[in-house]
């Protein structure tokens, strides 16, 4: 130890411990890329039974986008899972109630859509608490699924989900529908490429954190996606 070394407060041991703590805090962010890490952390990206195919939407509710995808889902008699953003729930409180009334599943996304690695532990806890309160107040439903913004976890978010009895759910396939260059064709093709039993598909029913108007392309892609799943004999389930 070097108590008088002002270049390294606390000495090299304290610095090393701080580095280990930081590594532990950010390690869950790699779960998206590693099946081994997902398994060890209890993070999922497949349906609970390994059967069927789950369709999930992030970033809503949205005053135009959510009703647009709801119409398509109703026409095809399909149920989906919507991971809601607290600040959007407060702006559009009636839409989450419509989701529940239509039999769709509600999940917790965040309150403000931010990369969790940029937040201190107390900020993560506050964000998730505010989101959960907004969702429960609007719907009367306790969300049992959690998905972090951008699919990027940290240790605080993961611990909180476990403590609250919420399954942390990522995805196995995405349509990259948030991109300005995306088209209904590209979204459907990306999303259904190599899809199979147990797949969890990611789409977005809002453009508040995406390219402007992206929800329109998502809504146009959705019938193609559902038709592709039906052609492959895949039935839709909640994850």
C-alpha positions, 0 to 999 in steps of 0.5 A: 500500500502507498498511502502517500501516493496521491497519484493513485488514491487508495493505492494499487489494490483499491484501483484493482478492486475498482476495476474488477467491480466495473468489469462485473457491472458491465459483463452482462452487456455481453450476454447478447453475444454469448449463449454461454454467458446468457445461460450462466446469467439466466438471460433468455432469447428463446421461448420458454418451451422451445416451441412456437415463435414469439413476436415482440415489440419494443419502444411503445406505446405509440399513438400511431404505430401501436394501433397499426400493428394491433390491426394487423395482429387482430386480422391474423388472430395473433398475440404478441408481447409489447415491451413498454417504455414508461415515459411513453405510457404516461403520454399514451395511457389508454393504449396499454389498456387496449393491449391488455384488453386485446390479450397481448402480453406486457413487458417492461423495457425502461422509463427513458430509453438510454444505454444502461452502461452510461447509468450509475446503479441508482439511476438504473434502479430509479428508471426501472421503478418509474417504468414499472409504476407507470405500466402498472398504473396504466394497465393493472398488470405486473410485467413478468418480462424485462428487456433492456434498451438496445439489449444491453444489460448491466449487473444492477438491471439483471439483479433487479429483474431477478429480485422482482421475479421478472425473466430477462428476455432478449431476442434471437431474430431482428428485422432492424426495422429502426433503420432509415434504410429499412424497407418492409421487404428487408424487415421481413426477410431479415426477421424470418431468415433461419427462424424456427421453433423457439425463436423470439422476433424483435420489432418496434411499434414506435419511432421515438427512438428510431428513424422517423416513420419507421413504424409504418414500414414495420406495420407493412412488413408484419403481414409478410412476417406472419405469412412466412411463419404460417408457411413454415408451420410455426405457430405464434406464442408468448415467450 
